[in-house]
Amino acid sequence: MAPVRTGLDERLEQLQSQLVDDLDEVRRIYALSIASLVKLDVGNVDEVIKARDQARKISWERTGDILLVLSLNQPMMGDLRMISTILRGADTVERANRHARDISMISQYLVDEVGIGRIPETLSDLIQKMADSLDRVIHVIAESVNDGAETDIEDLSGRWDDISQIWESCQEVISSTPGKDIGSKAGRLNLFKAISRIERTGYNFIRFASYWHHALKNEWISIGKQ
């Protein structure tokens, strides 16, 4: 008896399309959170916080959609790899929105509680470069998911190496900057936390890219230095 495939291909395409929409939205929200940090402009903090709450609800909906696909079909091994990868993607997007919220809340804390008006220009430039590389990572992944095609592994690997190296440079700047210029201990600790959120978001998306490759090719790869 042939396996049941009640519109499975169409449902998988719909799930991929939804994931692309979610990736595009997290890029927008993350850009707002980074702007709040590098400029200490907290005007968009509430929007980022609300987006995180919405992303959590969407993640639940996506999970329900995926479980529905499984319940209505008898997917083959390749289908299961794709379904589990899309589920992983939904989780990765939700985590990214959570990290964006954390960064914005840190920005708010630095302004309201620590009382600093700006962060050192050297640090803000590094953070923006790290964020630009992260945005490129998410963009490359979104294009691959949209096209149902392989990712540009060389590009992703280079971007991930950039993120890791810049993260280390940020730590050095934060550690060596005089307390009066960075908000003393509280400012220093919160800036460490903020840059670590960016680095972890990058790591999570790089891990997702390896899952996407596995879904398409049934082989595991390591992207960049992990």
BELLIN-V622243 format. One record per helix or strand of 3 or more residues. SS is the DSSP state (H for helix, E for strand). FROM is the first residue (numbers start at 1). LEN is the number of residues. If there is no record, write none. Layout:
BEGIN
SS;FROM;LEN
SS;FROM;LEN
END
This chain:
BEGIN
H;8;31
H;42;31
H;77;38
H;121;27
H;153;24
H;179;4
H;184;34
END
